[in-house]
Amino acid sequence: MPERTTRERIAETLRERACSGSALAAEFDVPRSVVYDHLDHVAQSLPDREQFLVAPPTCRDCGFDDFDDPMNSPSRCPSCKGESVEEPQFVIESA
């Protein structure tokens, strides 16, 4: 049986549990920017019976969670300018 690609392994992990980009990068030993490229592809290539869900980043200081791009991992909160922003979490669920 051929070895699974990184994208296939990421998708399999997200079917099991929610993960952040940093957690996936550490687990698969790839840069976080590469993980985000893989996540974009995984989100586009899922079958209709599955959904790619994103829990948006959230500021731990003020609770702001209305970021323009929920897939992005911002370094600062646009509301309070704090740097304590929790990364978005990704998961794949059956529809």
Disulfide bonds with the S-S distance in Angstrom:
none
